[in-house]
Amino acid sequence: MTRSGLLFVLGVAAAVGVAFGIVPNLDLAVSGYFFDPAAKQFPLRDLPINRLIRDGAEWIMILLIAPAIAALVIRLALPRRPFPISGRAALFLVATLALGPGLLVNAVLKDHWPRPRPVAVVEFGGSDRFVPWWDPRGACARNCSFVSGEAATAFWTLAPAALVPPPWRALALGAATAYGIAIGGLRLAAGAHFFTDVVFAGVFTFLLIWLAHRLLFRPPAA
C-alpha cells in the first residue's frame, strides 16, 4: 500500500466529491443509463445473473477471510503451533473486514445516513426525494444507499492483495480494484446504489486498509 496509491485515491475522492456535490444530478444521469423509462424499472435488477453474481461475491469473501479467522483461533488456543498465515496478517485481514465493510459501512453509514436508493427516488418510479451524497436529510429509514456495502466488501479484497509477495502484488491489487469496480457497477446497474455510493465505498475501504497496513507492517524507525 504505497503513498502514491493513497494520493491517487484521495484525488479521486476529491474530484468525485466536488463534482457530484456541485452538480448532484450527475448521480441521476449515471443511474439513468441503466433505467428503462418504458418499463419504469432497472432491467438488471430482476435478472437471475444478478443474484448469482452477488452470491458468488459472498463466497469469495468467505473463502478469503476463513483462513485468517482460523489462524487467529489456532494461535489463541495453540500459540506454539505453526500456521501458514502469520498472526499479524490474520489480524490485518479480520480487522479491516470487521471495521470497514462491517462497522463503518453497514453499521454506521448505511443505517445512519438516510440517502434513498435509486429505485426509491421519484425520478426512477419511487416516492422518495433524491438527495446528493453529502446530504443526510433523506427519507430512508435503514439499510440505505450511502455507501454500497457489497462494493465495500468487494474492495476489501485489496487487503489480501496487499499481502501478496512483491513480484505479484501490483497485479493482485489491480485485480482487486477491478473486482470492486465490477461488483459496484453491478449494484449501480441494478438501481441499488448511485455512482457516488460505489466510489466512496471504495475510498473509505481503501483508506482503512491503508491505515491498518501502515500500523501493522510499517518498518520500525531506525
N, C-alpha and C positions, 0 to 999 in steps of 0.2 A: 504494500500500500504506500505509494510514493507521494511526495509533496506535490508533484506536478498533477497527479490524479486528483488530489484534493482541490487544487486551484481550478482545474477543469470543471469539477462538479459544482463548486461554488459559483463559477462563471455561468454555468447552465442554470442554476437556481436563480441567480440574479436576473439573467436575461428573460427567463420564462416568467418569473415572479413580477417583474416590472411590466413586461409587455401584456401579460394577461391580467395584470392589475389595472393598467390604464385603459385597456380595451377588453373588458370582461367577455364580450360577445364572441371573442375568438374561441372560447371554450365551446360555445353553442355551435359555431361554424364547423369546428373539427368534428364534433359528435354528429352534426347534421349530414356529413358524408355517409354515415352508416345507417341513417334513418330513412325508412320508406314512408313518404307522406301519404301515399295512396292507401297503404295497409295500416298506417298510423302505428308502426312498431319498428323495432330494430330486428331485422330478419334473423341475424345470427343468434339472437337470444334463445330461441327455442330449438335450435338445431342440435341433434344428438352429439355431434362432434364437439360442441362447446362443453357439454358435461363430461365427455370422455377426456378432453384435454385437462380440464380442471381436476378430475380425479387423478389423472396421471401426475399432475404437478404436486398433489398432496403426497403421493407415494414417493416421488423424488425427494421431497423434503424429509420424509420419514427415513428413507434409506441413507440420507446424508447425516442425519442427526443421531440415529440409533447407535452407531459405534461410539460416538462421543459420550452419550449418556452411559453406555455400558462401561466405557473406560473410567468414568468418574465413580460409578458404583463399585467397580472392582478395586479401584485404588483406595477407596474409603474402607472397604471390607478387607482387602488383602493388599496392603501398601507395598509389600515386598515382591508381589507377583508382577512380572513384566507384561506389558501390553503394547501393541503396535502404535497406539496413539498416546502421546505424552499427556500428562495431566494438564499442562498449560494449554496445549492445543485443544483438548477436550473442553476445558473451561471457557476458552475463547469461543468455540462453536456454540455451546449451550447458552452462554451468557448473551451473545449477540442475537441469537434467535429469540430468547426469552424477553430481552429488554427492547429489541427493535420491533419486529412484527408482532410479538406478544403484548408487551406492556404499552409502549409508546403508540403504536398504530391501532391495535384492536381495543385495548382497554381505555386509553386516554382519548386519542383523536376521534376515532370512529363513533364513540358513544358520547362525546362532549363537544364536537364541532359539527353542528346540525345542518350541514350542507346537503340538500336533496340530491339524489342520484338523477342522471339524465332521464331515465324512464319516468321519474316522478314530477318533472317540471312541466309547466303549461306548454312550452314550445314543442314538446315531444309527446303530447297527449295526456300528460298528468295534470295534477291540480295544484302543485306547489310552485311558488315563485322561485325563479332561478336566482342564485346568489354567486358572486365571484369567489375565488378560492380563499381570499383573505377575510371574508365576511362571516362572522359567527352567528348571524341572525336568521338562519334558515329554519324551515318548518320540520325537518327530520327529527324524530324522537330518539332513535338509536340505530346502530349499525349503519351509519351514514356514509356519504360519498368520499369525504376527505379524511384520510387518504385511502388508496386502494390496499386492502390487506393482502390480497393474493399477489399483487405486484410486489409489495414489500417482501413477502415470503420468497418470491422468485428472485428478487435482487439480493436476498440474504445469501444466495449461493456464491456471492462474492467472498464470503467468509471462508468456506472450504477452499475456494480457488486461491485465496491469499496464502494458504499453507502448502500449495503445490511447490515442488522443488524449482529453483530459479530458472532452469532452462525451459520449463514448460509453464511458468507462472503467467506470463503475459498472454499466452494462448488461453489458459484457463480463465483468467479474468475477462478476456474478450468474450469467451463463450458464455460466462455467467451474465455479463452485461446484455448480450444478445438474447439470452433466455428471459431475463427480466423484462426487456422491451417487448418480446413476443407475448408473454403472459399478460403484461399490462395492455398491450394492443388488443388482445382478445377481449379483455374486460371493457375497454373503450368501445370496441366494435359492437359489443353486446348491449350497450347502453347502461352498463352498470357503474361506470365511472367517467368523469371528464378527463381531458388530457392532463390538466394540472394535477389531478388526483394521482395519476400514474407517475408523472415527473417527480413530484415531491415525495411519493412513496420511495422512489429510488434514491433521491437526495438524502432523506432522513436516514434510510437504512445504510447507505454508504458512509455517512458521517459517523454514525455509531460504530460501524465496523472499523473504520479508520482509526477512531479514537481508541477503541479497545485493543486494536493491533499495536498501536504505539505504546500503550500502557503495559502490555504483556510481553511484547517481543522487541522493544527498542533496546539496543545495546546500552549497558550502563556507561555513564560518562567517565572518561579517563581521569 
